[in-house]
Amino acid sequence: MALARLKSPSALRRFLDSQANAGLFLMAMAALALVLDNSPLAPDYEAILRFHVGPLSLAHWINDALMAVFFLLVGLEIKREMLDGQLASWSRRLLPGIAALGGMVVPALLFFGLNSGETARGWAIPTATDIAFALGVISLLGTRVPASLKVFLAALAIIDDLGAVIIIALFYTAQISMVDLACAGGVVAILIALNRLKVRRLLPYLLLGGLLWFFVFRSGIHATIAGVVLALTIPLDVTPSKPDSDAASPLHRLEKALHIPVGFIIVPLFALVNAGVPVLALPLRAFAEPVTLGIAVGLLLGKPIGVFGFTALAVRLGLADAPAHASRMQMLGVALLCGIGFTMSLFITLLAFPGAPILQSEAKIGILAGSLISGLAGFVVLRLANREIPDQA
């Protein structure tokens, strides 16, 4: 997830601590899912996920409805940072934007190099970065990582999230129902009108957001996109002469209200539902299948090569300045942490290989292996980095 606008070092510390704790809890839920799916409780675990509540199974409610709230928070953070935060100007957007681009392009190319035909649909899986996991690792290092690098990583993640949303909307959309899409457009028009009329109460936006989710769900576009669209219509008040004036704005209030439930309930539930893979029941060849290798290599090699390489090139060409007080080795460590692609990677897996449990299992193995090794490698590199001798990349 993205970094909210920071007004003081103490606010930075509080926010990073919160994100780190959420990342550690997320790790625990992912580990629990793996244990359950490889234990005698596996049949009960699967039966609970398939249990229907109304028209959808419990797993579908979590993946399609609760995750729309996650995407709502993502959208709020993207809008806030673009209008009044770390990405409010093109100069601030340039370096993390170039890094994010490299971190999406190189992993996708590596995946394509190992996959073709049906499995090529998974090209976007290794392009995502899980900010909660990455900050969870950084939190273990304390002051070894400069604040500028933490801000750089968070800004990169904002743009990375935006790229993932665009990819989902463009490449993982089923057949479109024009009637439902038109109804969704009508709801969006009303939401924009509320914004223009300066309606500041959140309830009308949230009620219409539920209706928007319903029409988007029926339209064929993945329902979670409704969360991002709703976020873009939530008002953000910015008064330059009063820096703290946005504290009571609807966007700020909703963003603050969602952080804890998303970080400690929704995303961990998603991990508990989707991170499980019956490793013990899979043949050994599953660990060397093109999907598994493409994702693992994309995360472990593609992400750091893309992020570090594109960043170094941008700085060398004079397009942007490197993060302050950060050495090349520290930049490499952060680039390695970008290979932790968990939540969004798992989410894209469900879209890329629907109804293909074997391919989903192979993808999950690649995600878990690539993310685990990337996290460990990033931790070791950052721990060994000499932060006292800045060596501009």
C-alpha positions as CSV (number, residue, x, y, z in Angstrom):
1,M,0.0,0.0,0.0
2,A,1.0,3.6,-0.4
3,L,2.4,6.1,2.1
4,A,0.0,8.8,3.3
5,R,1.2,12.4,3.4
6,L,3.8,12.8,6.2
7,K,3.9,16.0,8.2
8,S,6.7,15.1,10.7
9,P,9.2,12.4,11.5
10,S,7.0,11.1,14.3
11,A,4.1,10.7,11.9
12,L,6.5,8.8,9.5
13,R,7.5,6.5,12.3
14,R,4.0,5.8,13.5
15,F,2.8,5.1,9.9
16,L,5.8,2.8,9.1
17,D,5.3,0.9,12.4
18,S,1.6,0.4,11.6
19,Q,2.4,-0.9,8.1
20,A,5.2,-3.1,9.4
21,N,2.9,-4.7,11.9
22,A,0.3,-5.3,9.2
23,G,3.0,-6.9,7.1
24,L,4.1,-9.2,9.8
25,F,0.5,-10.3,10.5
26,L,0.0,-10.9,6.8
27,M,3.1,-13.2,6.9
28,A,1.5,-15.1,9.8
29,M,-1.8,-15.6,7.9
30,A,0.0,-16.8,4.8
31,A,2.0,-19.3,6.8
32,L,-1.2,-20.5,8.5
33,A,-2.8,-21.0,5.1
34,L,0.1,-23.2,4.0
35,V,-0.1,-25.2,7.1
36,L,-3.8,-25.8,6.8
37,D,-3.6,-26.8,3.2
38,N,-0.9,-29.4,4.0
39,S,-2.5,-30.9,7.1
40,P,-5.3,-33.3,7.9
41,L,-7.5,-30.2,8.2
42,A,-7.2,-29.5,4.5
43,P,-10.6,-30.9,3.4
44,D,-12.4,-28.9,6.1
45,Y,-10.4,-25.8,5.1
46,E,-11.4,-26.2,1.5
47,A,-15.0,-26.9,2.5
48,I,-15.3,-23.7,4.4
49,L,-13.9,-21.7,1.5
50,R,-16.5,-23.3,-0.8
51,F,-19.4,-22.7,1.6
52,H,-22.0,-20.5,-0.1
53,V,-23.4,-17.3,1.6
54,G,-26.2,-16.3,-0.8
55,P,-25.1,-16.4,-4.5
56,L,-21.3,-16.6,-3.8
57,S,-18.9,-18.8,-1.9
58,L,-17.1,-17.5,1.1
59,A,-13.9,-17.3,-0.9
60,H,-15.6,-15.3,-3.6
61,W,-17.1,-12.8,-1.1
62,I,-13.6,-12.2,0.2
63,N,-11.9,-12.0,-3.2
64,D,-14.6,-9.9,-4.9
65,A,-16.3,-7.9,-2.2
66,L,-13.9,-7.4,0.7
67,M,-11.0,-6.9,-1.7
68,A,-12.9,-4.1,-3.3
69,V,-12.5,-2.3,0.1
70,F,-8.7,-2.9,-0.2
71,F,-8.8,-1.4,-3.7
72,L,-10.8,1.5,-2.3
73,L,-8.0,2.2,0.1
74,V,-5.4,1.9,-2.7
75,G,-7.4,4.4,-4.8
76,L,-7.7,6.8,-1.9
77,E,-4.0,6.7,-1.3
78,I,-3.2,7.1,-5.0
79,K,-5.5,10.2,-5.2
80,R,-4.1,11.7,-2.0
81,E,-0.5,11.3,-3.0
82,M,-1.1,12.6,-6.5
83,L,-2.9,15.7,-5.4
84,D,-1.4,16.6,-2.1
85,G,1.4,14.2,-1.1
86,Q,4.7,12.6,-2.1
87,L,3.7,12.5,-5.8
88,A,2.1,16.0,-6.0
89,S,4.6,17.2,-8.6
90,W,6.2,15.7,-11.7
91,S,9.7,16.0,-10.2
92,R,8.6,13.8,-7.2
93,R,6.9,11.3,-9.5
94,L,9.7,10.9,-11.9
95,L,12.2,8.7,-10.1
96,P,9.7,6.3,-8.4
97,G,7.7,6.3,-11.7
98,I,10.8,5.2,-13.7
99,A,11.6,2.6,-11.1
100,A,8.1,1.2,-11.1
101,L,8.1,1.0,-14.9
102,G,11.3,-1.0,-14.8
103,G,9.9,-3.2,-12.1
104,M,6.9,-4.1,-14.2
105,V,8.5,-4.3,-17.7
106,V,11.5,-6.5,-16.9
107,P,9.6,-9.2,-14.8
108,A,7.0,-9.4,-17.6
109,L,9.6,-9.9,-20.2
110,L,11.3,-12.6,-18.2
111,F,8.0,-14.4,-17.7
112,F,7.3,-14.3,-21.4
113,G,10.7,-15.7,-22.1
114,L,9.7,-18.9,-20.2
115,N,6.0,-19.1,-21.0
116,S,3.8,-19.2,-24.1
117,G,0.3,-20.1,-25.1
118,E,-2.2,-20.5,-22.2
119,T,0.4,-19.9,-19.4
120,A,1.4,-16.6,-21.0
121,R,-1.7,-15.1,-19.4
122,G,0.2,-14.9,-16.1
123,W,2.7,-12.3,-17.4
124,A,1.4,-9.7,-14.9
125,I,1.8,-11.8,-11.8
126,P,5.4,-11.0,-11.1
127,T,5.0,-7.3,-11.8
128,A,3.5,-6.4,-8.4
129,T,5.1,-5.3,-5.1
130,D,3.5,-5.9,-1.7
131,I,4.3,-2.8,0.3
132,A,3.0,-4.2,3.6
133,F,5.5,-7.1,3.3
134,A,8.3,-4.9,2.2
135,L,7.9,-2.4,5.0
136,G,7.6,-5.3,7.4
137,V,11.1,-6.4,6.4
138,I,12.4,-2.9,6.6
139,S,11.0,-2.5,10.1
140,L,13.3,-5.2,11.3
141,L,16.3,-3.1,10.3
142,G,15.4,0.0,12.4
143,T,17.5,3.0,11.4
144,R,19.8,1.1,9.0
145,V,17.6,2.3,6.1
146,P,17.4,6.1,5.4
147,A,14.0,7.6,5.6
148,S,14.4,8.8,2.0
149,L,14.6,5.2,0.8
150,K,11.4,4.3,2.8
151,V,9.6,7.2,1.1
152,F,11.0,6.2,-2.3
153,L,9.8,2.6,-1.8
154,A,6.3,3.8,-0.7
155,A,6.0,6.2,-3.6
156,L,7.1,3.4,-6.0
157,A,4.4,1.2,-4.5
158,I,1.8,3.8,-5.2
159,I,2.6,3.9,-8.9
160,D,3.0,0.1,-8.9
161,D,-0.5,-0.2,-7.5
162,L,-1.8,2.2,-10.1
163,G,-0.1,0.1,-12.8
164,A,-1.7,-3.1,-11.4
165,V,-5.2,-1.5,-11.4
166,I,-4.7,-0.5,-15.1
167,I,-3.5,-4.0,-16.0
168,I,-6.4,-5.7,-14.3
169,A,-8.9,-3.4,-16.0
170,L,-7.3,-3.8,-19.5
171,F,-6.1,-7.3,-19.6
172,Y,-8.2,-9.4,-17.2
173,T,-11.7,-8.4,-18.1
174,A,-14.3,-11.0,-19.2
175,Q,-17.1,-10.3,-21.7
176,I,-18.7,-7.0,-21.1
177,S,-22.4,-6.4,-20.3
178,M,-23.0,-3.0,-21.8
179,V,-26.3,-2.6,-19.9
180,D,-24.6,-3.1,-16.5
181,L,-21.6,-1.0,-17.6
182,A,-24.0,1.8,-18.5
183,C,-25.7,1.5,-15.1
184,A,-22.3,1.7,-13.5
185,G,-21.5,4.8,-15.5
186,G,-24.7,6.4,-14.3
187,V,-23.7,5.8,-10.7
188,V,-20.3,7.3,-11.4
189,A,-22.0,10.4,-12.8
190,I,-24.0,10.8,-9.6
191,L,-20.8,10.4,-7.5
192,I,-19.0,13.0,-9.6
193,A,-22.0,15.3,-9.1
194,L,-21.9,14.9,-5.4
195,N,-18.2,15.8,-5.4
196,R,-18.9,18.9,-7.6
197,L,-21.7,19.9,-5.2
198,K,-19.2,19.6,-2.3
199,V,-21.2,17.0,-0.4
200,R,-18.9,16.1,2.5
201,R,-20.8,13.4,4.2
202,L,-19.4,10.0,3.4
203,L,-22.6,8.0,3.7
204,P,-24.0,8.9,0.3
205,Y,-20.7,8.0,-1.4
206,L,-20.5,4.7,0.4
207,L,-24.1,3.7,-0.4
208,L,-23.6,4.6,-4.1
209,G,-20.3,2.7,-3.9
210,G,-22.2,-0.4,-3.0
211,L,-24.5,0.0,-5.9
212,L,-21.5,0.7,-8.2
213,W,-19.8,-2.5,-7.0
214,F,-23.0,-4.5,-7.9
215,F,-23.2,-3.2,-11.5
216,V,-19.4,-3.5,-12.0
217,F,-19.6,-7.1,-10.7
218,R,-22.4,-7.9,-13.2
219,S,-20.7,-6.1,-16.1
220,G,-17.8,-8.5,-16.5
221,I,-15.1,-6.0,-15.3
222,H,-13.6,-7.3,-12.1
223,A,-15.7,-5.9,-9.2
224,T,-12.7,-4.6,-7.2
225,I,-12.2,-1.9,-9.8
226,A,-15.3,-0.3,-8.4
227,G,-13.3,0.4,-5.2
228,V,-10.7,2.5,-7.2
229,V,-13.4,4.4,-9.1
230,L,-15.3,5.2,-6.0
231,A,-12.1,6.4,-4.3
232,L,-11.4,8.9,-7.2
233,T,-14.8,10.6,-6.5
234,I,-14.3,11.1,-2.7
235,P,-13.5,14.8,-2.0
236,L,-10.1,15.9,-0.8
237,D,-10.0,19.4,0.5
238,V,-6.6,21.1,0.1
239,T,-6.0,24.7,1.4
240,P,-2.4,25.6,0.9
241,S,-2.6,28.4,3.5
242,K,-3.8,25.9,6.1
243,P,-1.6,22.8,5.8
244,D,-3.7,20.8,8.3
245,S,-7.1,21.7,6.7
246,D,-7.4,18.4,5.0
247,A,-7.6,16.5,8.3
248,A,-11.4,16.7,8.2
249,S,-11.8,16.1,4.5
250,P,-13.9,13.1,3.5
251,L,-11.0,11.3,1.8
252,H,-8.8,11.7,4.8
253,R,-11.5,10.5,7.2
254,L,-12.2,7.4,5.1
255,E,-8.6,6.6,4.5
256,K,-7.9,6.7,8.2
257,A,-10.9,4.6,9.0
258,L,-9.9,1.9,6.5
259,H,-6.2,1.4,7.4
260,I,-6.7,-0.9,10.4
261,P,-9.5,-3.1,9.0
262,V,-7.8,-3.4,5.6
263,G,-4.3,-4.1,7.1
264,F,-5.4,-6.4,9.9
265,I,-8.6,-8.0,8.7
266,I,-9.2,-7.9,4.9
267,V,-5.7,-8.5,3.5
268,P,-4.9,-11.2,6.1
269,L,-8.2,-12.9,5.3
270,F,-7.3,-12.8,1.6
271,A,-4.0,-14.4,2.4
272,L,-5.6,-17.1,4.6
273,V,-8.0,-17.9,1.7
274,N,-5.6,-17.8,-1.2
275,A,-2.0,-18.4,0.0
276,G,-2.7,-22.1,0.7
277,V,-1.2,-24.6,-1.8
278,P,-1.0,-28.4,-1.3
279,V,2.7,-28.5,-1.6
280,L,3.0,-32.1,-0.3
281,A,0.4,-33.3,-2.9
282,L,2.1,-31.8,-5.9
283,P,4.6,-33.7,-8.1
284,L,8.2,-32.5,-8.0
285,R,8.0,-31.3,-11.5
286,A,5.5,-28.6,-10.4
287,F,8.4,-26.7,-8.9
288,A,10.1,-26.5,-12.3
289,E,7.1,-25.7,-14.5
290,P,7.3,-22.6,-16.7
291,V,4.7,-20.8,-14.7
292,T,6.5,-21.5,-11.4
293,L,9.9,-20.5,-12.8
294,G,8.6,-17.5,-14.7
295,I,7.1,-15.9,-11.6
296,A,9.9,-16.8,-9.3
297,V,12.6,-15.5,-11.7
298,G,10.4,-12.4,-12.5
299,L,10.2,-11.5,-8.8
300,L,13.7,-12.5,-7.7
301,L,15.6,-11.2,-10.7
302,G,13.2,-9.1,-12.8
303,K,12.1,-6.8,-10.1
304,P,15.6,-5.8,-8.8
305,I,17.0,-5.6,-12.3
306,G,14.1,-3.4,-13.4
307,V,13.9,-1.2,-10.3
308,F,17.7,-0.8,-9.7
309,G,18.7,-0.6,-13.3
310,F,16.0,1.9,-14.4
311,T,16.8,4.0,-11.3
312,A,20.5,4.0,-11.9
313,L,20.0,4.9,-15.5
314,A,17.7,7.8,-14.7
315,V,20.2,9.2,-12.1
316,R,23.1,8.7,-14.5
317,L,21.2,10.6,-17.3
318,G,20.4,13.4,-14.9
319,L,16.7,12.9,-15.2
320,A,16.3,12.7,-11.4
321,D,18.3,12.7,-8.1
322,A,18.9,9.6,-6.1
323,P,17.3,9.3,-2.7
324,A,19.3,11.3,-0.1
325,H,22.0,9.6,2.0
326,A,21.4,6.2,0.2
327,S,24.2,4.1,-1.1
328,R,24.1,1.9,-4.2
329,M,24.0,-1.2,-1.9
330,Q,21.0,0.2,-0.1
331,M,19.3,0.9,-3.3
332,L,19.9,-2.7,-4.4
333,G,18.5,-3.9,-1.1
334,V,15.3,-1.9,-1.6
335,A,15.1,-3.1,-5.2
336,L,15.3,-6.7,-3.9
337,L,12.4,-6.0,-1.5
338,C,10.3,-5.0,-4.5
339,G,10.4,-8.6,-5.4
340,I,8.1,-9.4,-2.6
341,G,5.0,-9.6,-4.7
342,F,2.4,-11.2,-2.5
343,T,-1.1,-9.8,-2.2
344,M,-1.5,-8.3,-5.7
345,S,0.4,-11.2,-7.3
346,L,-2.0,-13.7,-5.7
347,F,-4.9,-11.6,-6.8
348,I,-3.8,-11.4,-10.4
349,T,-3.2,-15.2,-10.3
350,L,-6.9,-15.8,-9.7
351,L,-7.7,-13.6,-12.7
352,A,-5.1,-15.0,-15.0
353,F,-5.9,-18.7,-14.4
354,P,-9.6,-19.0,-13.4
355,G,-10.8,-22.5,-13.1
356,A,-7.2,-23.9,-13.5
357,P,-6.2,-25.1,-10.0
358,I,-2.9,-26.7,-11.2
359,L,-1.7,-23.5,-12.8
360,Q,-2.9,-21.5,-9.8
361,S,-0.9,-23.9,-7.5
362,E,2.2,-23.5,-9.7
363,A,1.8,-19.7,-9.7
364,K,1.5,-19.7,-5.9
365,I,4.6,-21.7,-5.5
366,G,6.5,-19.2,-7.7
367,I,5.0,-16.2,-5.7
368,L,5.9,-17.7,-2.3
369,A,9.4,-18.8,-3.4
370,G,10.2,-15.6,-5.2
371,S,8.8,-13.4,-2.5
372,L,10.5,-15.3,0.4
373,I,14.0,-15.3,-1.3
374,S,13.6,-11.7,-2.4
375,G,12.7,-10.7,1.2
376,L,15.6,-12.6,2.7
377,A,18.0,-11.2,0.1
378,G,16.8,-7.6,0.6
379,F,17.1,-8.0,4.3
380,V,20.7,-9.3,4.1
381,V,21.8,-6.7,1.6
382,L,20.3,-3.8,3.6
383,R,21.8,-5.2,6.9
384,L,25.3,-5.3,5.3
385,A,25.0,-2.0,3.6
386,N,27.3,0.8,4.9
387,R,24.9,3.7,5.3
388,E,27.5,6.0,6.6
389,I,29.2,6.3,3.2
390,P,26.6,7.6,0.7
391,D,27.5,6.5,-2.8
392,Q,25.0,8.1,-5.2
393,A,23.6,5.6,-7.7
